[in-house]
Amino acid sequence: MVRISYGRQRNETLDYVQAMLGQLSVMARGERCDMLTYLIEMAYVEVSDILRGQYPPQVQSKESSPPTHEQRNAPS
């Protein structure tokens, strides 16, 4: 069995996701679901940016995330 490196497997997965998003966009447009089409196309652009290395796959780390509702309202 051939092992695929993480980077290669990740790119193949993202290529697949991008292809599926393209098909979903066509389907949503055909049904005149404008907002759904827009959101799917935004996800398509996001995957494209990640594949080109122009956008990090994770915007925030957990350390820099805003506090949760529970954290904000916890007794001091």
Distance bins in CASP14 RR format, pairs under 12 A and 6 or more apart:
PFRMAT RR
TARGET T0000
AUTHOR 0000-0000-0000
RMODE 2
METHOD distances of the structure
MODEL  1
2 8 0 0 0 0 0 1 0 0 0 0 0
2 9 0 0 0 0 0 1 0 0 0 0 0
3 9 0 0 0 0 1 0 0 0 0 0 0
4 10 0 0 0 0 1 0 0 0 0 0 0
4 11 0 0 0 0 1 0 0 0 0 0 0
4 12 1 0 0 1 0 0 0 0 0 0 0
4 13 0 0 0 0 0 1 0 0 0 0 0
5 11 0 0 0 0 1 0 0 0 0 0 0
5 12 0 0 0 0 0 1 0 0 0 0 0
6 12 0 0 0 0 0 1 0 0 0 0 0
6 13 0 0 0 0 0 1 0 0 0 0 0
7 13 0 0 0 0 1 0 0 0 0 0 0
7 14 0 0 0 0 1 0 0 0 0 0 0
7 15 0 0 0 0 0 1 0 0 0 0 0
7 50 0 0 0 0 0 1 0 0 0 0 0
7 51 0 0 0 0 0 1 0 0 0 0 0
7 53 0 0 0 0 0 1 0 0 0 0 0
7 57 0 0 0 0 0 1 0 0 0 0 0
8 14 0 0 0 0 0 1 0 0 0 0 0
8 15 0 0 0 0 0 1 0 0 0 0 0
9 15 0 0 0 0 0 1 0 0 0 0 0
9 16 0 0 0 0 0 1 0 0 0 0 0
10 16 0 0 0 0 0 1 0 0 0 0 0
10 17 0 0 0 0 0 1 0 0 0 0 0
10 47 0 0 0 0 0 1 0 0 0 0 0
10 50 0 0 0 0 1 0 0 0 0 0 0
10 51 0 0 0 0 1 0 0 0 0 0 0
10 53 0 0 0 0 0 1 0 0 0 0 0
10 57 0 0 0 0 1 0 0 0 0 0 0
11 17 0 0 0 0 0 1 0 0 0 0 0
11 18 0 0 0 0 0 1 0 0 0 0 0
11 47 0 0 0 0 0 1 0 0 0 0 0
11 50 0 0 0 0 1 0 0 0 0 0 0
11 51 1 0 0 1 0 0 0 0 0 0 0
11 52 0 0 0 0 0 1 0 0 0 0 0
11 53 0 0 0 0 0 1 0 0 0 0 0
11 57 0 0 0 0 0 1 0 0 0 0 0
12 18 0 0 0 0 0 1 0 0 0 0 0
12 19 0 0 0 0 0 1 0 0 0 0 0
12 51 0 0 0 0 0 1 0 0 0 0 0
13 19 0 0 0 0 0 1 0 0 0 0 0
13 20 0 0 0 0 0 1 0 0 0 0 0
13 47 0 0 0 0 1 0 0 0 0 0 0
13 50 0 0 0 0 0 1 0 0 0 0 0
13 51 0 0 0 0 0 1 0 0 0 0 0
13 57 0 0 0 0 0 1 0 0 0 0 0
14 20 0 0 0 0 0 1 0 0 0 0 0
14 21 0 0 0 0 0 1 0 0 0 0 0
14 43 0 0 0 0 0 1 0 0 0 0 0
14 44 0 0 0 0 0 1 0 0 0 0 0
14 46 0 0 0 0 1 0 0 0 0 0 0
14 47 1 0 1 0 0 0 0 0 0 0 0
14 48 0 0 0 0 1 0 0 0 0 0 0
14 49 0 0 0 0 0 1 0 0 0 0 0
14 50 1 0 0 1 0 0 0 0 0 0 0
14 51 1 0 1 0 0 0 0 0 0 0 0
14 52 0 0 0 0 0 1 0 0 0 0 0
14 53 0 0 0 0 0 1 0 0 0 0 0
14 55 0 0 0 0 0 1 0 0 0 0 0
14 57 0 0 0 0 1 0 0 0 0 0 0
15 21 0 0 0 0 0 1 0 0 0 0 0
15 22 0 0 0 0 0 1 0 0 0 0 0
15 44 0 0 0 0 0 1 0 0 0 0 0
15 47 0 0 0 0 1 0 0 0 0 0 0
15 48 0 0 0 0 0 1 0 0 0 0 0
15 50 0 0 0 0 0 1 0 0 0 0 0
15 51 1 0 0 1 0 0 0 0 0 0 0
16 22 0 0 0 0 0 1 0 0 0 0 0
16 23 0 0 0 0 0 1 0 0 0 0 0
16 47 0 0 0 0 1 0 0 0 0 0 0
16 51 0 0 0 0 0 1 0 0 0 0 0
17 23 0 0 0 0 0 1 0 0 0 0 0
17 24 0 0 0 0 0 1 0 0 0 0 0
17 40 0 0 0 0 0 1 0 0 0 0 0
17 43 0 0 0 0 1 0 0 0 0 0 0
17 44 0 0 0 0 1 0 0 0 0 0 0
17 46 0 0 0 0 1 0 0 0 0 0 0
17 47 1 0 1 0 0 0 0 0 0 0 0
17 48 0 0 0 0 0 1 0 0 0 0 0
17 50 0 0 0 0 1 0 0 0 0 0 0
17 51 0 0 0 0 1 0 0 0 0 0 0
17 57 0 0 0 0 0 1 0 0 0 0 0
18 24 0 0 0 0 0 1 0 0 0 0 0
18 25 0 0 0 0 0 1 0 0 0 0 0
18 40 0 0 0 0 0 1 0 0 0 0 0
18 41 0 0 0 0 0 1 0 0 0 0 0
18 43 0 0 0 0 1 0 0 0 0 0 0
18 44 1 0 0 1 0 0 0 0 0 0 0
18 45 0 0 0 0 1 0 0 0 0 0 0
18 46 0 0 0 0 1 0 0 0 0 0 0
18 47 1 0 1 0 0 0 0 0 0 0 0
18 48 1 0 0 1 0 0 0 0 0 0 0
18 49 0 0 0 0 0 1 0 0 0 0 0
18 50 0 0 0 0 1 0 0 0 0 0 0
18 51 1 0 0 1 0 0 0 0 0 0 0
18 52 0 0 0 0 0 1 0 0 0 0 0
19 25 0 0 0 0 0 1 0 0 0 0 0
19 26 0 0 0 0 0 1 0 0 0 0 0
19 44 0 0 0 0 1 0 0 0 0 0 0
19 47 0 0 0 0 1 0 0 0 0 0 0
19 48 0 0 0 0 0 1 0 0 0 0 0
19 51 0 0 0 0 0 1 0 0 0 0 0
20 26 0 0 0 0 0 1 0 0 0 0 0
20 27 0 0 0 0 0 1 0 0 0 0 0
20 40 0 0 0 0 1 0 0 0 0 0 0
20 43 0 0 0 0 1 0 0 0 0 0 0
20 44 0 0 0 0 1 0 0 0 0 0 0
20 47 0 0 0 0 1 0 0 0 0 0 0
21 27 0 0 0 0 0 1 0 0 0 0 0
21 28 0 0 0 0 0 1 0 0 0 0 0
21 36 0 0 0 0 0 1 0 0 0 0 0
21 37 0 0 0 0 0 1 0 0 0 0 0
21 39 0 0 0 0 0 1 0 0 0 0 0
21 40 1 0 1 0 0 0 0 0 0 0 0
21 41 1 0 0 1 0 0 0 0 0 0 0
21 42 0 0 0 0 1 0 0 0 0 0 0
21 43 1 0 1 0 0 0 0 0 0 0 0
21 44 1 0 1 0 0 0 0 0 0 0 0
21 45 0 0 0 0 1 0 0 0 0 0 0
21 46 0 0 0 0 1 0 0 0 0 0 0
21 47 1 0 0 1 0 0 0 0 0 0 0
21 48 0 0 0 0 1 0 0 0 0 0 0
22 28 0 0 0 0 1 0 0 0 0 0 0
22 29 0 0 0 0 1 0 0 0 0 0 0
22 37 0 0 0 0 0 1 0 0 0 0 0
22 40 1 0 0 1 0 0 0 0 0 0 0
22 41 0 0 0 0 1 0 0 0 0 0 0
22 43 0 0 0 0 1 0 0 0 0 0 0
22 44 1 0 1 0 0 0 0 0 0 0 0
22 45 0 0 0 0 0 1 0 0 0 0 0
22 47 0 0 0 0 1 0 0 0 0 0 0
22 48 0 0 0 0 0 1 0 0 0 0 0
23 29 0 0 0 0 0 1 0 0 0 0 0
23 30 0 0 0 0 0 1 0 0 0 0 0
23 40 0 0 0 0 1 0 0 0 0 0 0
23 44 0 0 0 0 0 1 0 0 0 0 0
24 30 0 0 0 0 0 1 0 0 0 0 0
24 31 0 0 0 0 0 1 0 0 0 0 0
24 33 0 0 0 0 0 1 0 0 0 0 0
24 36 0 0 0 0 1 0 0 0 0 0 0
24 37 0 0 0 0 1 0 0 0 0 0 0
24 39 0 0 0 0 1 0 0 0 0 0 0
24 40 1 0 1 0 0 0 0 0 0 0 0
24 41 0 0 0 0 1 0 0 0 0 0 0
24 43 0 0 0 0 1 0 0 0 0 0 0
24 44 0 0 0 0 1 0 0 0 0 0 0
25 31 0 0 0 0 0 1 0 0 0 0 0
25 33 0 0 0 0 0 1 0 0 0 0 0
25 34 0 0 0 0 0 1 0 0 0 0 0
25 36 0 0 0 0 1 0 0 0 0 0 0
25 37 1 0 1 0 0 0 0 0 0 0 0
25 38 0 0 0 0 1 0 0 0 0 0 0
25 39 0 0 0 0 1 0 0 0 0 0 0
25 40 1 0 1 0 0 0 0 0 0 0 0
25 41 1 0 1 0 0 0 0 0 0 0 0
25 42 0 0 0 0 0 1 0 0 0 0 0
25 43 0 0 0 0 1 0 0 0 0 0 0
25 44 1 0 0 1 0 0 0 0 0 0 0
25 45 0 0 0 0 0 1 0 0 0 0 0
25 47 0 0 0 0 0 1 0 0 0 0 0
26 33 0 0 0 0 0 1 0 0 0 0 0
26 36 0 0 0 0 0 1 0 0 0 0 0
26 37 0 0 0 0 1 0 0 0 0 0 0
26 40 0 0 0 0 1 0 0 0 0 0 0
26 41 0 0 0 0 0 1 0 0 0 0 0
26 44 0 0 0 0 0 1 0 0 0 0 0
27 33 0 0 0 0 1 0 0 0 0 0 0
27 36 0 0 0 0 1 0 0 0 0 0 0
27 37 0 0 0 0 1 0 0 0 0 0 0
27 40 0 0 0 0 1 0 0 0 0 0 0
28 34 0 0 0 0 1 0 0 0 0 0 0
28 35 0 0 0 0 1 0 0 0 0 0 0
28 36 1 0 1 0 0 0 0 0 0 0 0
28 37 1 0 1 0 0 0 0 0 0 0 0
28 38 0 0 0 0 1 0 0 0 0 0 0
28 39 0 0 0 0 1 0 0 0 0 0 0
28 40 1 0 1 0 0 0 0 0 0 0 0
28 41 0 0 0 0 1 0 0 0 0 0 0
28 43 0 0 0 0 0 1 0 0 0 0 0
28 44 0 0 0 0 0 1 0 0 0 0 0
29 35 0 0 0 0 0 1 0 0 0 0 0
29 36 0 0 0 0 1 0 0 0 0 0 0
29 37 1 0 1 0 0 0 0 0 0 0 0
29 38 0 0 0 0 1 0 0 0 0 0 0
29 40 0 0 0 0 1 0 0 0 0 0 0
29 41 0 0 0 0 1 0 0 0 0 0 0
30 36 0 0 0 0 0 1 0 0 0 0 0
30 37 0 0 0 0 1 0 0 0 0 0 0
30 40 0 0 0 0 0 1 0 0 0 0 0
31 37 0 0 0 0 1 0 0 0 0 0 0
31 40 0 0 0 0 0 1 0 0 0 0 0
33 39 0 0 0 0 1 0 0 0 0 0 0
33 40 0 0 0 0 1 0 0 0 0 0 0
33 41 0 0 0 0 0 1 0 0 0 0 0
34 40 0 0 0 0 0 1 0 0 0 0 0
34 41 0 0 0 0 0 1 0 0 0 0 0
35 41 0 0 0 0 0 1 0 0 0 0 0
35 42 0 0 0 0 0 1 0 0 0 0 0
36 42 0 0 0 0 0 1 0 0 0 0 0
36 43 0 0 0 0 0 1 0 0 0 0 0
37 43 0 0 0 0 0 1 0 0 0 0 0
37 44 0 0 0 0 0 1 0 0 0 0 0
38 44 0 0 0 0 0 1 0 0 0 0 0
38 45 0 0 0 0 0 1 0 0 0 0 0
39 45 0 0 0 0 0 1 0 0 0 0 0
39 46 0 0 0 0 0 1 0 0 0 0 0
40 46 0 0 0 0 0 1 0 0 0 0 0
40 47 0 0 0 0 0 1 0 0 0 0 0
41 47 0 0 0 0 0 1 0 0 0 0 0
41 48 0 0 0 0 0 1 0 0 0 0 0
42 48 0 0 0 0 0 1 0 0 0 0 0
42 49 0 0 0 0 0 1 0 0 0 0 0
43 49 0 0 0 0 0 1 0 0 0 0 0
43 50 0 0 0 0 0 1 0 0 0 0 0
44 50 0 0 0 0 0 1 0 0 0 0 0
44 51 0 0 0 0 0 1 0 0 0 0 0
45 51 0 0 0 0 0 1 0 0 0 0 0
45 52 0 0 0 0 0 1 0 0 0 0 0
45 54 0 0 0 0 0 1 0 0 0 0 0
45 55 0 0 0 0 1 0 0 0 0 0 0
46 52 0 0 0 0 0 1 0 0 0 0 0
46 53 0 0 0 0 0 1 0 0 0 0 0
46 54 0 0 0 0 0 1 0 0 0 0 0
46 55 1 0 0 1 0 0 0 0 0 0 0
46 56 0 0 0 0 0 1 0 0 0 0 0
46 57 0 0 0 0 1 0 0 0 0 0 0
46 58 0 0 0 0 0 1 0 0 0 0 0
46 59 0 0 0 0 0 1 0 0 0 0 0
47 53 0 0 0 0 0 1 0 0 0 0 0
47 54 0 0 0 0 0 1 0 0 0 0 0
47 55 0 0 0 0 1 0 0 0 0 0 0
47 57 0 0 0 0 1 0 0 0 0 0 0
48 54 0 0 0 0 1 0 0 0 0 0 0
48 55 0 0 0 0 1 0 0 0 0 0 0
49 55 1 1 0 0 0 0 0 0 0 0 0
49 56 0 0 0 0 1 0 0 0 0 0 0
49 57 0 0 0 0 1 0 0 0 0 0 0
49 59 0 0 0 0 0 1 0 0 0 0 0
50 56 1 0 0 1 0 0 0 0 0 0 0
50 57 1 0 1 0 0 0 0 0 0 0 0
50 58 0 0 0 0 1 0 0 0 0 0 0
50 59 0 0 0 0 0 1 0 0 0 0 0
51 57 0 0 0 0 1 0 0 0 0 0 0
58 64 0 0 0 0 0 1 0 0 0 0 0
58 65 0 0 0 0 0 1 0 0 0 0 0
59 65 0 0 0 0 1 0 0 0 0 0 0
60 66 0 0 0 0 1 0 0 0 0 0 0
62 68 0 0 0 0 0 1 0 0 0 0 0
62 71 0 0 0 0 0 1 0 0 0 0 0
65 71 0 0 0 0 1 0 0 0 0 0 0
66 72 0 0 0 0 1 0 0 0 0 0 0
67 73 0 0 0 0 1 0 0 0 0 0 0
67 74 0 0 0 0 1 0 0 0 0 0 0
68 74 0 0 0 0 1 0 0 0 0 0 0
END
